[in-house]
């Protein structure tokens, strides 16, 4: 199967699942006055020979401001961009496979013991592809944004909005980048870490762009701190994007050339696949406004729900955490509780994360290679 044909098949599979499963609550609509909504669609697909399985799918373009972390206590999902929700749902599903041998399709025992029980690995030969209807926000999509094209061509010297002290921009790792750029500010700065959201008039989140997060996962894998206790690292193989929206130069800079030196092992290099035709009807266009809701689905487990402001739609509490019943399956606390009985217990979520010394070290190495990585406020809770 050719790479381009594989990219098209993956796109078709994710878009078909969205059309079938998203329902009225998870789709963009038309607001009063005739203004249409748009959102990004993402889907994680297992590629096993000629067989494709959609593992998770999501929509979303929102990120919560950093200030909500002071009262979240693990109950609010902070990054609701489609790509990130897909990966969170994948981690939920991986724990499902650890817990239920009868449902185990993609994990197999390694024969080794670990904290909490026997370890597993992702089945060799099954590759993972992440489809995204728009190039990931941040460095991988600078040329796709029309304003970015113009600013990049002009190399404007205007004052740039930053989250940390400025440093000279560079397209490669030769000069370490000690600054992070907020959203879409400073299009002349290439190869730098960017934070969400893109709009300059929104509250600061310090959540890093999808480009930056996906780049770092070439080193750490896509498992979170919960799933990685029982499962060996799992890596993305492919990023699937529309051919007309793909910039090879942006992709290479974002995922390869901007990286500084790293200790071994080498990164699991992400490869790009493209597709030509798309049936997705809710892409970003001039005149459309972003949908504030996010939809997330795990078709292999038969579960889905809609999020608004980091919680289940309708459960938002102003300036406070939601009721426990209103928390998403994908918030930190829910993902932790989902794994109870399968992972060791620590005093707090933060202590649990820090106990994985090797994983934490690799995260810090990857972030150091990218340059500035502004810290988010702590979102801790007793476990």
Backbone torsions as a table, in degrees:
resi	resn	phi	psi	omega
1	UNK	NA	128.1	179.9
2	UNK	-68.2	155.8	-179.2
3	UNK	-63.0	-42.2	-179.9
4	UNK	-65.7	-38.2	178.4
5	UNK	-65.5	-38.6	178.1
6	UNK	-63.6	-42.8	177.8
7	UNK	-59.1	-41.3	179.1
8	UNK	-66.5	-41.2	179.5
9	UNK	-63.7	-40.4	178.9
10	UNK	-64.8	-45.7	178.0
11	UNK	-59.6	-44.1	179.5
12	UNK	-60.2	-41.1	-177.5
13	UNK	-65.8	-44.6	-178.8
14	UNK	-67.9	-44.7	-178.4
15	UNK	-66.2	-36.3	177.1
16	UNK	-65.9	-40.2	177.3
17	UNK	-63.1	-42.9	178.8
18	UNK	-60.0	-45.9	-179.1
19	UNK	-61.5	-35.4	-176.8
20	UNK	-80.8	-36.9	-165.2
21	UNK	-112.1	-14.9	-170.0
22	UNK	-70.3	-34.0	178.5
23	UNK	70.3	174.0	-175.0
24	UNK	-64.5	-39.1	-175.1
25	UNK	-68.6	-23.2	-175.9
26	UNK	-102.2	5.2	-175.9
27	UNK	-108.2	145.5	170.8
28	UNK	-60.1	150.4	179.3
29	UNK	-130.3	-155.6	178.0
30	UNK	-120.9	123.6	-178.1
31	UNK	-80.8	163.1	174.8
32	UNK	-53.3	134.7	-175.5
33	UNK	97.2	-2.4	175.0
34	UNK	84.0	13.9	179.5
35	UNK	-83.4	121.7	-178.6
36	UNK	-82.8	150.8	177.7
37	UNK	-100.6	158.5	175.4
38	UNK	-136.6	162.6	172.3
39	UNK	-160.2	165.3	177.1
40	UNK	-90.3	137.4	174.3
41	UNK	-109.0	136.1	175.1
42	UNK	-134.7	153.4	177.7
43	UNK	-152.0	137.4	177.7
44	UNK	-101.8	124.6	-172.1
45	UNK	-123.5	132.7	173.1
46	UNK	-87.7	128.6	-179.7
47	UNK	-110.8	108.4	-178.0
48	UNK	-120.2	91.5	-172.8
49	UNK	65.5	-123.1	176.7
50	UNK	-91.2	-2.2	-176.8
51	UNK	-91.2	133.6	177.0
52	UNK	-116.8	135.3	176.7
53	UNK	-130.4	120.2	175.5
54	UNK	-76.2	114.4	-178.1
55	UNK	-87.0	-39.5	178.6
56	UNK	-153.5	154.3	176.6
57	UNK	-146.6	151.7	-178.0
58	UNK	-159.8	157.7	169.2
59	UNK	-123.2	159.2	175.5
60	UNK	152.5	147.0	178.8
61	UNK	-140.1	12.8	-173.4
62	UNK	-106.9	154.8	172.6
63	UNK	-138.4	139.2	-179.7
64	UNK	-79.2	146.2	177.7
65	UNK	-65.5	153.3	-176.2
66	UNK	-60.5	-27.5	-175.3
67	UNK	-64.9	-22.0	-178.6
68	UNK	-70.9	-16.3	-178.8
69	UNK	-65.8	-22.3	-177.6
70	UNK	-69.3	-19.8	178.1
71	UNK	-127.0	6.0	-176.1
72	UNK	-65.3	-44.7	-177.3
73	UNK	51.7	38.5	176.2
74	UNK	80.2	5.8	-173.5
75	UNK	-100.9	-4.2	-177.8
76	UNK	-117.2	132.1	173.3
77	UNK	-81.7	119.9	-172.4
78	UNK	-85.6	-36.3	-177.8
79	UNK	-111.2	111.5	-178.3
80	UNK	-111.3	26.5	170.8
81	UNK	-70.1	145.8	-170.2
82	UNK	-56.4	-43.5	-177.4
83	UNK	-60.2	-42.5	-176.3
84	UNK	-71.0	-39.5	176.3
85	UNK	-62.3	-38.9	176.5
86	UNK	-57.2	-45.7	-178.3
87	UNK	-69.7	-35.2	176.5
88	UNK	-65.5	-42.2	177.8
89	UNK	-65.7	-35.3	175.5
90	UNK	-60.5	-42.9	178.8
91	UNK	-63.9	-38.1	174.8
92	UNK	-59.7	-43.1	-178.4
93	UNK	-68.7	-37.6	177.9
94	UNK	-59.2	-42.5	177.4
95	UNK	-64.9	-35.8	174.1
96	UNK	-56.2	-44.2	179.7
97	UNK	-67.8	-36.2	176.4
98	UNK	-62.5	-41.4	-174.6
99	UNK	-75.5	-32.6	-169.7
100	UNK	-125.0	99.8	-178.1
101	UNK	-60.3	-33.5	-178.0
102	UNK	-67.3	-22.8	-179.2
103	UNK	-99.2	6.1	-171.7
104	UNK	-77.6	111.4	-179.3
105	UNK	-112.0	-33.1	-170.8
106	UNK	-120.4	-8.8	176.1
107	UNK	-102.1	150.0	173.2
108	UNK	-140.9	148.2	-178.6
109	UNK	-64.6	144.6	175.9
110	UNK	-92.5	-16.7	-174.5
111	UNK	90.2	-6.7	179.6
112	UNK	-96.2	153.8	176.1
113	UNK	-100.7	150.6	178.9
114	UNK	-147.1	179.7	177.3
115	UNK	-58.9	124.6	178.0
116	UNK	94.1	-15.8	-179.1
117	UNK	147.0	-172.7	-178.3
118	UNK	-64.2	149.5	-179.4
119	UNK	-90.7	156.1	178.5
120	UNK	-127.2	166.7	172.2
121	UNK	-137.1	157.3	173.7
122	UNK	-68.4	137.6	-174.0
123	UNK	-59.0	123.5	180.0
124	UNK	-57.7	141.1	179.6
125	UNK	93.2	-15.7	177.4
126	UNK	-93.7	110.5	-178.0
127	UNK	-92.8	159.1	-177.5
128	UNK	-119.8	132.0	-179.3
129	UNK	-125.6	133.7	177.1
130	UNK	-107.7	110.2	174.6
131	UNK	-84.4	138.7	174.0
132	UNK	-138.8	132.2	-177.4
133	UNK	-71.4	-22.4	174.4
134	UNK	-126.6	149.6	174.8
135	UNK	-56.1	143.7	-178.2
136	UNK	-55.1	139.0	179.5
137	UNK	-60.5	150.6	-179.2
138	UNK	103.5	-148.4	-168.4
139	UNK	-64.8	-26.2	-178.1
140	UNK	-77.1	-6.6	-175.6
141	UNK	-127.1	21.2	-176.3
142	UNK	-63.5	-41.4	-178.9
143	UNK	-74.7	-24.4	-177.9
144	UNK	-71.0	-32.5	178.7
145	UNK	-77.5	122.8	-174.9
146	UNK	-58.0	-40.3	177.7
147	UNK	-64.1	-35.1	178.3
148	UNK	-66.5	-39.0	177.3
149	UNK	-58.4	-49.3	-176.6
150	UNK	-63.8	-44.1	-177.1
151	UNK	-69.7	-35.3	179.1
152	UNK	-66.3	-41.7	180.0
153	UNK	-64.8	-40.9	-177.4
154	UNK	-80.6	-21.5	-175.5
155	UNK	49.1	55.2	-177.3
156	UNK	-56.7	142.7	178.2
157	UNK	-101.2	16.4	-179.2
158	UNK	-62.9	158.0	178.3
159	UNK	-61.3	135.7	-176.3
160	UNK	-108.3	149.4	178.7
161	UNK	-89.4	124.3	-176.0
162	UNK	-128.7	160.8	176.9
163	UNK	-99.1	-17.4	176.9
164	UNK	-138.8	167.7	-176.9
165	UNK	-53.7	145.2	-172.5
166	UNK	-75.1	155.4	172.7
167	UNK	-144.9	158.1	-179.3
168	UNK	-58.3	138.0	179.1
169	UNK	-77.1	152.1	176.1
170	UNK	-152.7	152.6	178.8
171	UNK	-86.8	-8.1	-176.9
172	UNK	-135.1	-173.6	-174.2
173	UNK	-85.7	0.0	-173.0
174	UNK	-58.1	-45.7	176.4
175	UNK	-105.6	112.2	-177.5
176	UNK	-59.0	133.6	-177.1
177	UNK	-91.6	111.0	-177.4
178	UNK	-98.5	16.3	-179.8
179	UNK	-131.2	154.2	172.9
180	UNK	-121.4	143.1	-176.8
181	UNK	-103.0	139.3	-179.5
182	UNK	-83.1	124.1	171.8
183	UNK	52.7	-126.9	-176.4
184	UNK	-96.2	12.2	179.3
185	UNK	-70.3	153.8	172.5
186	UNK	58.6	60.8	-178.1
187	UNK	-66.0	-16.2	176.0
188	UNK	-73.1	-14.5	178.0
189	UNK	-86.7	113.7	179.4
190	UNK	-114.1	148.2	177.9
191	UNK	78.6	16.7	-178.7
192	UNK	-109.0	157.0	174.7
193	UNK	-70.4	136.4	178.7
194	UNK	-124.0	152.0	179.9
195	UNK	-111.4	156.7	175.4
196	UNK	-91.6	160.3	-9.0
197	UNK	-81.6	174.8	-176.0
198	UNK	-74.5	-30.9	-175.6
199	UNK	-74.1	133.3	-177.9
200	UNK	-72.0	-21.4	-177.7
201	UNK	-91.4	5.7	179.6
202	UNK	-93.5	162.7	179.7
203	UNK	-71.5	144.2	-175.2
204	UNK	-67.2	137.4	177.5
205	UNK	-111.4	-30.6	-173.1
206	UNK	66.2	2.2	173.8
207	UNK	-71.2	129.1	-175.0
208	UNK	-74.5	156.8	-177.8
209	UNK	-62.8	159.6	177.4
210	UNK	-62.5	-35.7	176.0
211	UNK	-57.5	-46.8	-178.2
212	UNK	-66.6	-43.2	-179.7
213	UNK	-65.0	-42.9	179.8
214	UNK	-67.7	-35.9	177.1
215	UNK	-62.3	-45.7	-179.7
216	UNK	-63.1	-31.0	-177.9
217	UNK	-73.2	-9.2	169.7
218	UNK	-65.1	-21.0	-178.6
219	UNK	-103.3	-38.4	-174.3
220	UNK	-95.5	-21.1	-170.1
221	UNK	86.2	176.9	-173.4
222	UNK	-103.9	4.3	177.0
223	UNK	-80.8	142.5	176.9
224	UNK	-83.8	-177.4	-175.5
225	UNK	-66.7	-23.5	-179.7
226	UNK	-78.3	-56.2	-177.1
227	UNK	-64.1	-33.1	-175.8
228	UNK	-70.1	-14.4	176.0
229	UNK	-63.7	-32.8	-175.4
230	UNK	-113.2	-10.3	-173.8
231	UNK	-128.5	134.8	176.3
232	UNK	-62.0	157.0	-176.9
233	UNK	-52.8	138.7	178.3
234	UNK	-119.9	133.7	-174.4
235	UNK	-119.7	150.7	170.0
236	UNK	-74.6	139.3	175.3
237	UNK	-99.5	-39.7	-172.8
238	UNK	-131.3	145.1	165.7
239	UNK	-113.0	124.8	-173.0
240	UNK	-109.9	117.1	-177.2
241	UNK	-134.6	160.8	178.6
242	UNK	-66.2	135.7	-177.3
243	UNK	-58.0	-41.0	-176.5
244	UNK	-73.2	-13.1	179.5
245	UNK	-105.9	-1.5	-174.0
246	UNK	-92.2	129.7	174.0
247	UNK	-112.1	106.7	179.1
248	UNK	-55.5	-35.9	-179.6
249	UNK	-65.8	-43.6	177.4
250	UNK	-62.5	-43.3	-177.7
251	UNK	-62.3	-46.8	-177.8
252	UNK	-65.0	-42.1	179.6
253	UNK	-63.8	-45.9	-175.4
254	UNK	-64.0	-45.3	-170.0
255	UNK	-102.5	-8.3	-176.8
256	UNK	-131.0	-68.3	-163.5
257	UNK	-73.6	-22.7	-179.2
258	UNK	-79.6	-8.5	-174.0
259	UNK	-78.6	136.3	172.9
260	UNK	-82.4	-179.6	-179.4
261	UNK	-66.3	145.5	179.5
262	UNK	-133.5	146.6	173.2
263	UNK	-64.2	158.2	176.2
264	UNK	-66.1	159.2	3.8
265	UNK	-77.6	161.0	179.5
266	UNK	-68.0	159.8	179.6
267	UNK	-66.6	154.3	172.4
268	UNK	-86.1	97.0	-169.6
269	UNK	-62.9	129.3	177.2
270	UNK	-80.1	132.7	178.5
271	UNK	-108.2	149.0	-179.5
272	UNK	-99.6	137.3	169.5
273	UNK	-119.5	145.8	179.9
274	UNK	-120.4	161.2	174.4
275	UNK	-136.5	155.4	-178.1
276	UNK	-100.6	-56.1	-176.3
277	UNK	-88.9	144.1	177.7
278	UNK	-142.3	137.6	175.8
279	UNK	-100.3	1.6	-178.4
280	UNK	-70.7	120.7	-170.1
281	UNK	-96.8	2.8	-171.6
282	UNK	-120.9	34.6	179.9
283	UNK	-71.5	164.4	179.6
284	UNK	-71.4	127.0	176.0
285	UNK	-140.4	156.3	176.0
286	UNK	-58.5	134.4	-180.0
287	UNK	95.2	-16.9	176.2
288	UNK	-88.1	155.0	179.0
289	UNK	-117.8	149.7	-176.2
290	UNK	-69.9	139.2	174.8
291	UNK	-71.7	128.4	-178.6
292	UNK	-76.7	-13.9	-178.1
293	UNK	-91.8	159.4	172.2
294	UNK	-126.7	141.5	177.1
295	UNK	-117.1	138.1	179.8
296	UNK	-138.1	141.9	-172.7
297	UNK	-143.2	145.7	171.3
298	UNK	-126.4	87.7	-173.9
299	UNK	-61.3	-30.7	-179.4
300	UNK	-71.4	-16.1	176.5
301	UNK	-112.4	-4.7	177.5
302	UNK	68.9	36.8	-179.5
303	UNK	-130.0	147.6	178.7
304	UNK	-161.1	153.9	172.2
305	UNK	-160.4	168.6	-178.5
306	UNK	-112.3	136.9	179.4
307	UNK	-112.1	148.8	172.1
308	UNK	-142.6	125.8	179.6
309	UNK	54.0	40.6	172.8
310	UNK	84.5	0.4	-179.4
311	UNK	-135.1	176.3	176.6
312	UNK	-60.2	141.5	-177.2
313	UNK	-55.2	126.0	-179.1
314	UNK	97.2	-7.0	-175.6
315	UNK	-104.5	4.1	-177.3
316	UNK	-64.2	134.9	174.3
317	UNK	-118.3	122.3	-176.7
318	UNK	-63.2	128.6	176.5
319	UNK	57.3	33.9	178.2
320	UNK	-165.5	164.8	179.0
321	UNK	-71.5	157.8	177.6
322	UNK	-75.6	167.8	167.3
323	UNK	-62.6	152.5	-177.0
324	UNK	-56.1	-37.2	-179.7
325	UNK	-67.7	-18.9	-179.5
326	UNK	-91.9	-2.7	179.9
327	UNK	-73.8	145.8	176.8
328	UNK	-71.6	153.0	171.9
329	UNK	-57.7	-22.0	-171.1
330	UNK	-101.8	3.2	175.7
331	UNK	-72.0	163.7	-177.4
332	UNK	-56.1	-47.1	-176.0
333	UNK	-64.5	-41.8	-179.5
334	UNK	-66.0	-41.8	178.4
335	UNK	-64.2	-37.7	175.8
336	UNK	-64.4	-48.9	-177.8
337	UNK	-64.2	-32.6	178.6
338	UNK	-61.6	-27.2	-176.7
339	UNK	-99.0	6.8	-177.9
340	UNK	-60.8	137.0	-174.3
341	UNK	91.0	-11.7	-178.4
342	UNK	-114.1	-12.0	-178.3
343	UNK	-133.5	154.8	-179.8
344	UNK	-68.6	156.4	-177.8
345	UNK	-99.2	137.1	174.6
346	UNK	-126.6	176.0	-176.7
347	UNK	-70.0	-32.2	-178.6
348	UNK	-146.6	166.0	177.9
349	UNK	-62.2	-40.7	179.3
350	UNK	-61.4	-44.0	178.4
351	UNK	-63.1	-37.5	177.4
352	UNK	-60.7	-45.5	179.3
353	UNK	-63.3	-45.1	-175.1
354	UNK	-69.5	-18.8	178.8
355	UNK	-67.7	-23.8	177.6
356	UNK	-84.5	76.9	-169.9
357	UNK	-61.3	-45.0	-178.7
358	UNK	-63.5	-41.9	179.8
359	UNK	-66.1	-43.0	179.2
360	UNK	-63.9	-38.8	178.6
361	UNK	-63.3	-43.2	-179.7
362	UNK	-64.6	-38.4	176.4
363	UNK	-59.6	-46.4	-178.4
364	UNK	-66.2	-36.5	177.7
365	UNK	-64.4	-43.1	180.0
366	UNK	-64.4	-43.0	-178.6
367	UNK	-67.8	-35.9	177.5
368	UNK	-64.9	-35.7	178.9
369	UNK	-67.0	-28.1	179.7
370	UNK	-84.0	-16.2	-178.5
371	UNK	103.4	-133.0	-179.0
372	UNK	-65.1	140.2	176.3
373	UNK	-143.0	81.3	-174.7
374	UNK	-55.7	133.9	-177.7
375	UNK	-78.8	137.1	171.1
376	UNK	-80.9	159.8	173.7
377	UNK	-63.8	153.7	-178.3
378	UNK	-68.8	141.2	173.3
379	UNK	-128.4	82.0	-172.4
380	UNK	-110.6	162.4	177.2
381	UNK	-161.4	156.0	178.3
382	UNK	-72.3	142.9	179.7
383	UNK	-126.7	NA	NA
